[in-house]
Amino acid sequence: MAMPPDPETDAVRLREAMADVLARDGGLVDPAWRTAVAAVPRHRFVPGFYLPADERDEQELTLWEPVTAELDYGRWLAAAYSDTTLITQFDGAEPDWKAPVVRRGGAPTSSSTLPSLVVRMWAEAEVTEGHTVLEIGTGTGYSTALACERLDSGDVTSIEVDPRRLESAADALYGCGYNPTLAVADGLYGYWPEARFDRIVAACSFRAVPPALLSQTRPGGKILLTLSGWLYGYARVLLTVAGDGTAEGALLPGTVSFMAARTHAAPSFGNPAHWSAGLPDKPRTARHGPERLMAATEEAFHLRFLAQCAVSGAQLVKVDEVVHLVDVVSGSAATLTPGDGVWDVREGGPVKLWERVEGVLDAFDGAGRPGPEPFTLHVWGGGQFLRHPNMPGLSLLS
């Protein structure tokens, strides 16, 4: 008689295999993190998740198939121990994993981040024994468990803005024997009751560095977070906090993106046609086309981040062949329409949006098109500025 599947037994081999793969690919330089990956049962933190189907629906929306042990044990366990991000929630709605349904489109709002990135972040933040850490964005709790395994549960604080997510994560963490400090809280404000911290690591992105995080970090402590914006440009930065409460740090290489902190998510701006209707009739020829920001390249990914520093309130959308920029903060708008090998620009409102973007692109080209590494972020009470030796400074949230 066939024995029923036993994930606790089956997962041991898969955990070791995943740890070996991450170590071989260079993601586990510190053997203590390899030990943590091999010890933490990831499947306990993802009882259900969604994977994209091979085909889209009739409206070209992604079909997301639910995966649970009951639906397909082998697929569920294999995915849990793959180096893959597993989507666990869309649009803030908690799924019923006892009766899950296929999702059509939607915006992911919670996930279990791919293990290689989770460990990479803890390692890049230079987390080691004796450190007290604040994790922003508990999510499923898997990353929290790795930190508890590497450190001591009493040195780990993790906060999550979604109470249902935190409840599920807490059940999994406590069930595995980990006892970190958990709280429902907005990462924008850190967590004062447990401050100060040696390390703060954010598993969501912010438009700018939240001032509370600097105040809650010990002098010499480090903050690792992802900066993002409404043009969906991202940059990771590792800041070192000084005794006077200022901070400085370099941008890190790599094209990593995280879901935005919910209070920093882009607002709806309505119908692009309404915004373009009031623009001047006479266009000018663009010096740079929008494809420089929209291409599927690492440089475009980096350029979107630089550009949004200059137009922090702008959002970009393409309708047919026309590219629209809309700024709900200043009430400005711009359109770019393809012509005979050129782009025609119309701009209106107090901010000439595309003109500002072109200024960034001109400076970027003049500096030799540098990658993220030469840029440093300086944070103090008077502002947050991104600097490069051969480019004018850019202010976050200008």
C-alpha positions in Angstrom: 0.0 0.0 0.0 1.3 3.4 -1.0 2.2 5.7 1.9 0.6 9.2 1.9 2.9 12.0 1.0 4.9 13.5 3.9 6.2 17.0 3.2 8.3 17.1 6.4 10.3 14.1 5.2 10.2 14.9 1.5 11.3 18.5 2.0 14.6 17.7 3.8 16.3 16.5 0.5 14.8 19.5 -1.4 16.1 22.0 1.1 19.6 20.6 0.9 19.4 20.7 -2.9 18.2 24.3 -2.9 21.0 25.3 -0.5 23.5 23.6 -2.7 22.2 25.4 -5.8 22.3 28.8 -4.1 25.8 28.1 -2.8 27.0 27.0 -6.3 25.5 30.1 -7.9 27.4 32.4 -5.5 24.4 33.5 -3.4 25.6 31.8 -0.1 29.2 33.0 0.5 28.7 32.9 4.2 28.2 29.2 5.2 26.0 30.2 8.1 23.4 31.4 5.6 23.6 28.0 3.7 22.9 26.3 7.0 19.9 28.5 7.5 18.5 27.8 4.1 19.0 24.0 4.6 17.2 24.3 8.0 14.1 26.5 7.3 11.1 24.5 5.9 9.9 27.0 3.3 6.8 24.8 2.5 5.4 25.6 5.9 5.3 29.3 5.0 3.6 28.9 1.6 0.5 26.6 2.0 -0.8 28.1 -1.2 0.5 30.3 -4.0 -0.1 31.3 -7.6 2.0 30.4 -10.7 1.4 31.9 -14.1 -0.3 29.7 -16.6 1.3 28.9 -20.0 -1.4 30.9 -21.9 -3.2 34.2 -21.3 -6.9 34.7 -21.4 -8.9 36.3 -24.3 -8.1 39.8 -23.0 -4.4 39.0 -22.8 -4.4 39.0 -19.0 -2.1 36.7 -17.2 -3.9 33.6 -15.8 -2.6 32.7 -12.3 -3.2 29.1 -11.3 -3.5 28.3 -7.6 -1.1 25.7 -6.3 -1.6 23.8 -3.1 -0.6 20.4 -1.7 -4.2 19.2 -2.1 -4.4 20.3 -5.8 -1.0 19.0 -6.9 1.4 17.9 -4.2 4.4 17.4 -6.4 4.1 20.8 -8.1 3.5 22.5 -4.8 6.5 21.0 -3.0 8.9 21.4 -6.0 7.9 25.1 -6.4 8.3 25.8 -2.7 12.0 24.7 -2.9 12.8 26.4 -6.2 14.5 29.7 -6.4 11.3 31.4 -7.4 9.1 34.2 -6.1 5.8 32.8 -5.2 2.8 35.2 -5.4 0.5 34.7 -2.4 -1.9 37.6 -2.6 -3.4 39.9 -5.3 -5.0 43.3 -4.7 -4.9 43.0 -1.0 -7.4 40.1 -1.0 -6.5 37.1 1.1 -7.2 33.9 -0.8 -9.2 31.0 0.5 -6.6 28.2 0.0 -9.2 25.5 0.9 -11.2 26.5 -2.3 -8.8 28.6 -4.5 -9.7 29.8 -7.9 -7.8 30.9 -11.0 -6.9 34.6 -11.0 -7.1 36.8 -14.1 -4.7 39.7 -14.0 -4.5 41.8 -10.8 -1.7 43.4 -8.9 0.4 41.2 -6.6 0.4 42.6 -3.1 2.3 39.9 -1.2 4.7 37.1 -2.1 7.4 34.8 -0.8 10.5 36.4 -2.5 12.9 34.0 -4.2 15.3 32.6 -1.6 18.5 33.7 -3.4 17.4 37.3 -3.1 16.3 37.0 0.5 19.7 35.6 1.6 21.5 38.1 -0.7 19.7 41.0 1.1 20.6 39.7 4.6 24.2 39.2 3.5 24.5 42.6 1.7 23.2 44.3 4.9 26.2 42.6 6.6 23.9 40.9 9.2 25.9 38.8 11.6 25.7 37.3 15.1 24.8 39.8 17.9 23.0 42.2 15.6 19.5 43.4 16.3 17.5 43.7 13.1 14.2 45.2 11.9 12.7 43.6 8.9 10.0 45.7 7.1 7.5 43.4 5.3 7.1 40.1 7.0 5.1 38.7 4.1 4.9 34.9 4.4 7.5 34.9 7.2 10.1 32.8 5.4 12.7 35.6 5.3 12.0 36.3 9.0 12.6 32.6 9.7 16.0 32.7 8.0 17.0 35.6 10.1 15.9 33.8 13.3 17.8 30.7 12.2 21.0 32.8 11.6 20.7 35.0 14.6 18.5 34.6 17.7 14.7 35.1 17.6 15.0 37.6 20.3 17.1 39.9 18.1 14.7 39.9 15.2 11.7 42.3 14.8 9.5 42.0 11.8 6.6 44.3 10.9 3.8 43.9 8.3 1.1 46.3 7.3 -1.4 43.6 6.5 -2.8 42.0 9.6 -4.0 38.9 7.8 -0.6 38.3 6.3 1.0 38.8 9.7 -1.4 36.3 11.3 -0.5 33.6 8.8 3.2 34.3 9.0 3.0 34.2 12.8 1.3 30.8 12.8 4.1 29.5 10.6 6.9 31.0 12.5 5.7 29.9 15.9 4.9 26.5 14.5 8.5 26.1 13.5 9.8 27.2 16.9 10.8 30.8 16.0 9.7 33.6 18.3 10.6 37.0 16.8 8.9 40.2 17.8 6.0 40.7 15.3 3.8 43.7 14.9 1.2 45.1 12.5 2.8 48.4 11.6 3.5 50.7 8.6 7.2 50.4 7.6 7.2 54.1 6.8 7.5 54.7 10.5 9.7 51.7 11.5 9.0 50.3 14.9 9.9 52.6 17.8 9.2 50.1 20.7 12.2 47.9 19.7 14.5 50.6 18.4 17.5 51.1 18.1 18.6 48.5 15.5 21.9 47.5 14.1 20.4 46.7 10.8 17.1 47.5 9.0 16.2 45.6 5.9 13.1 46.4 3.8 11.3 43.8 1.7 9.2 46.5 0.1 10.2 49.7 -1.8 9.9 53.4 -0.8 9.9 56.6 -2.9 12.4 58.0 -0.5 14.2 56.9 2.7 11.7 57.2 5.6 13.3 59.6 8.2 12.1 57.3 11.1 14.4 54.6 9.9 17.5 56.8 10.4 16.3 57.7 13.9 15.9 54.1 14.8 19.3 52.9 13.6 22.3 53.0 15.9 25.3 55.1 14.8 27.3 53.0 12.5 24.3 50.8 11.7 23.1 50.1 8.2 19.8 50.3 6.3 19.3 48.3 3.2 16.2 49.2 1.1 14.9 49.6 -2.4 13.9 53.0 -3.7 11.2 53.1 -6.3 8.8 55.6 -7.9 5.8 56.1 -10.1 7.9 55.5 -13.3 8.6 52.0 -11.9 12.3 52.7 -11.7 14.2 50.9 -8.9 17.5 51.2 -7.1 18.9 49.4 -4.1 21.0 51.4 -1.6 23.0 50.4 1.5 23.1 53.3 3.9 25.4 53.8 6.9 23.9 56.0 9.6 26.2 58.5 11.3 26.0 59.7 14.9 24.4 63.0 13.8 21.5 61.2 12.2 22.6 61.6 8.6 23.3 58.7 6.3 25.2 58.0 3.2 25.6 55.0 0.9 26.2 53.7 -2.6 23.7 52.3 -5.0 24.0 48.5 -5.4 24.2 46.7 -8.8 21.5 44.5 -10.1 17.9 44.9 -11.4 15.9 44.1 -8.3 12.3 45.3 -7.8 10.0 45.1 -4.9 6.3 45.9 -4.4 5.9 49.4 -3.2 5.0 50.2 0.4 1.2 50.5 0.2 1.3 54.2 1.3 3.8 54.9 -1.5 1.9 53.2 -4.3 1.1 55.2 -7.4 -2.3 56.9 -7.4 -4.9 56.6 -10.1 -4.8 59.5 -12.6 -7.8 59.0 -14.7 -8.1 59.0 -18.5 -4.9 60.0 -20.3 -6.9 61.6 -23.1 -8.4 64.0 -20.6 -4.9 65.1 -19.6 -3.7 65.5 -23.2 -6.7 67.4 -24.4 -5.5 70.7 -22.9 -2.0 70.5 -24.2 -0.6 73.0 -26.8 -1.4 72.1 -30.4 2.1 72.9 -31.7 4.6 70.2 -30.7 8.4 70.3 -30.6 10.8 67.5 -31.7 12.1 65.5 -28.8 15.9 65.2 -28.3 15.4 61.7 -26.8 12.6 59.2 -27.4 10.7 57.4 -24.6 12.1 54.0 -25.7 15.2 54.8 -23.7 13.0 54.4 -20.6 10.7 51.7 -21.8 13.2 49.2 -23.3 13.6 45.8 -21.6 17.3 46.5 -20.7 19.3 47.1 -17.5 20.1 50.6 -18.7 16.5 51.5 -19.2 15.7 50.1 -15.8 18.4 52.3 -14.3 17.4 55.3 -16.4 13.8 55.1 -15.1 15.0 55.5 -11.6 17.2 58.5 -12.5 14.4 60.1 -14.5 11.8 59.8 -11.8 14.1 61.7 -9.4 13.6 64.7 -11.8 9.8 64.1 -12.2 8.8 62.3 -9.0 5.1 62.9 -9.5 4.9 61.6 -13.0 3.5 58.3 -14.3 4.0 56.9 -17.8 1.5 55.0 -19.9 1.4 54.0 -23.6 -2.0 54.1 -25.4 -1.7 52.8 -28.9 1.5 54.5 -30.2 1.2 57.6 -28.0 3.2 57.8 -24.7 1.6 59.9 -22.0 3.3 61.4 -18.9 0.9 62.5 -16.2 1.8 64.3 -12.9 -1.1 64.3 -10.5 0.9 66.3 -8.0 1.7 69.4 -10.1 -1.1 69.0 -12.7 1.4 68.7 -15.6 1.2 66.4 -18.6 3.1 65.6 -21.7 2.6 63.4 -24.8 5.1 61.9 -27.1 3.8 60.9 -30.6 6.0 59.0 -33.1 6.6 60.8 -36.4 9.0 60.2 -39.3 11.9 58.8 -37.3 11.3 61.3 -34.5 9.1 61.9 -31.5 6.8 65.0 -31.3 6.4 66.3 -27.8 3.5 68.4 -26.4 3.8 69.6 -22.8 1.6 71.6 -20.5 1.3 72.6 -16.8 3.8 74.2 -14.4 6.4 71.4 -15.0 7.7 70.6 -18.5 7.9 66.9 -17.7 9.7 65.6 -20.8 12.1 68.5 -20.9 13.2 67.5 -17.3 13.6 63.9 -18.4 15.7 65.0 -21.4 17.9 67.0 -19.0 18.7 63.8 -17.1 19.3 61.9 -20.3 21.7 64.6 -21.6 23.6 64.5 -18.3 23.7 60.7 -18.2 25.1 60.6 -21.8 27.6 63.3 -21.0 28.9 61.3 -18.0 29.5 58.2 -20.1 26.2 56.4 -19.3 27.3 55.2 -15.8 25.7 52.2 -14.1 24.3 52.4 -10.5 27.6 51.8 -8.7 29.2 55.3 -9.0 26.1 57.0 -7.5 25.8 57.7 -3.8 22.8 58.8 -1.8 23.2 61.4 0.9 20.4 61.8 3.4 20.0 64.5 6.0 17.3 66.7 7.6 17.3 69.0 4.6 16.9 66.5 1.9 17.9 63.3 0.0 20.2 63.8 -2.9 21.6 61.3 -5.4 25.1 62.3 -6.5 27.5 61.3 -9.2 31.0 62.9 -9.8 30.1 63.8 -13.4 26.4 64.6 -13.1 24.3 67.3 -11.4 22.7 66.1 -8.2 19.2 64.6 -8.3 16.8 65.2 -5.4 14.5 62.3 -4.4 10.9 63.6 -4.4 11.9 66.8 -6.1 
